Amino acid sequence: GQQVMQIPQYQHVQEGEDFTTYCNSSTTLSNIQWYKQRPGGHPVFLIQLVKSGEVKKQKRLTFQFGEAKKNSSLHITATQTTDVGTYFCAGLRGGKLIFGQGTELSVKP
Amino acid sequence: DGGITQSPKYLFRKEGQNVTLSCEQNLNHDAMYWYRQDPGQGLRLIYYSQIVNDFQKGDIAEGYSVSREKKESFPLTVTSAQKNPTAFYLCASTPDRVDTQYFGPGTRLTVL
């Protein structure tokens, strides 16, 4: 079926270390969106990438969309305890938004 | 204060009972969605509605039903036919089906 694969499922880091989560689709995506869900909370939209090879930054967060529009990554530089949560990618394909399984990030102070 | 509200936050039901989860939005969004979230499985689409009085099945619609009689409201009924109803249910809306999704706070349903 239609799937967007996201790895890793879990990531534990020491505060100050970097973190990256990857999102892969077997078919081309119209766009990719990233969401963050804090523990006990609901997903909150972070950013949307539309163009092939697009790179966007939000403070310590860097988002990339692959040249073939089949993969994406989210990189956090120098993690902080406030970065804790689950990060989801969601790819738009055929007018339908398909969510990855999410990467749960824990940060040890 | 605009947004999406879901009630209740926690819901307990006995096995075999139908239960309806509420979702209301005052964002004037056209499309609304229901997702189910289980640990390690991300968000799976149950039903969605792009306009009033119309809705479509998502990937896991079996055992669920919805209605869209008003633009602001999109209630989800979890029927007794749903084999594993215990989960976290999220409602979302968007002004256009291809735009970003605004999520409600969710309802955690536990069936005993």
Interface residues (C-beta under 8 A of the other chain):
Chain A: G1 Q6 Q9 S30 N31 Q33 Y35 G41 H42 P43 V44 F45 Q48 F88 A90 L92 G95 K96 L97 F99 G100 Q101 G102
Chain B: Y35 G40 Q41 G42 L43 R44 L45 D59 L90 R97 V98 T100 Q101 Y102 F103 G104 P105 G106
